Amino acid sequence: MKFLIAYLIIINYLAFSMFAYDKEKAIKNGRRVAEKNLLTLCFFGGSLGGWIAMKKLRHKISKDSFKVKFFAIVAIQIAVFFILFKR
């Protein structure tokens, strides 16, 4: 269980950091982080960090195609959670 908690903390920190990095590059017209990379981090457990970054940094909030994919990932994670921890 400690490993899972440590993993989730690390992956969410990475997701938040990548969203922040992408936001900075967007402002400075630099080379951006691919959406598939942001979504991959979210898929592997970083969706909370991604969601916090979206809210706090106001990043990727107006791009509907990204939000649909992001919330589909969240829905899948919620379903998997309930399937695994149903008693």
N, C-alpha and C positions, 0 to 999 in steps of 0.2 A: 504494500500500500504506500509506503514511503517513496518507493521508486516512481509510482504513478503520480503522486503529488509533485515530486521534484520534476518529473517530465513535463507535467502540465504547466508548472511555473515557468520552466525554461522555454517551452514552445510558445506560450503566450507572450513572454517577453520578446522573443524573436519576431513574432508576428507584429506586435506593436511597433517594434523597432523598424521593421521593413516598411510598414505603412508610413511611419514618420520619415524614413529615408526617401521614400517615393514622393511624399508630399513636398519635401525640401527640393528634390530634383524637379518636380513639377513647377514650383515657384521660380526656380533658377533656369528653367528650360534646359535641364541637363538630361542625361540618359536615364530613362525611367526603369522601374522594376516592372517586369511583365505581370499582367493580371493573373496569369496562370500560376506564377510563383507565389503571389499573395494568397490566392485561393488554395493552393497546395498546403501552405502553412496552416491555414484555417482548417482544412480538411483533416490534417493530422493532429488536431487538438488545439490549435491556436485561435479558434473562433472568438473566444472571449477577448483576447488581446486585440484581434482585428476589429471587433465591434467597439471596444473602448476607443481605439484609434480613430475609427470612423466618426464617432461622436465628438471626441475631444479635439481632434485635428480638423474636423469637417472635411474629411478626405474620402472620396469615392461615394459621397452621399447623393450626388445628382445623376449618377450613371446607373440607370435602371437595369441594364443587362448585368452589371456587376452585382447589384443588390439581389437580383433574382438568384444568381448562382450562389452567392454568399448565404442567403437564407435557406436555400435548398440544402446546403451543407449542414447548416444548423439543424434543420428538420431531421436530416438523416442521423445526426449525432444524438439528438433527443430520442429518436426511435430506437437506436442501438442501445443507448443507456437504459431505457425502460425494458428492453428485451433482456439485456444482461443482468439487470438488478431486480427483475420481477420476482417476487417471492410468493 
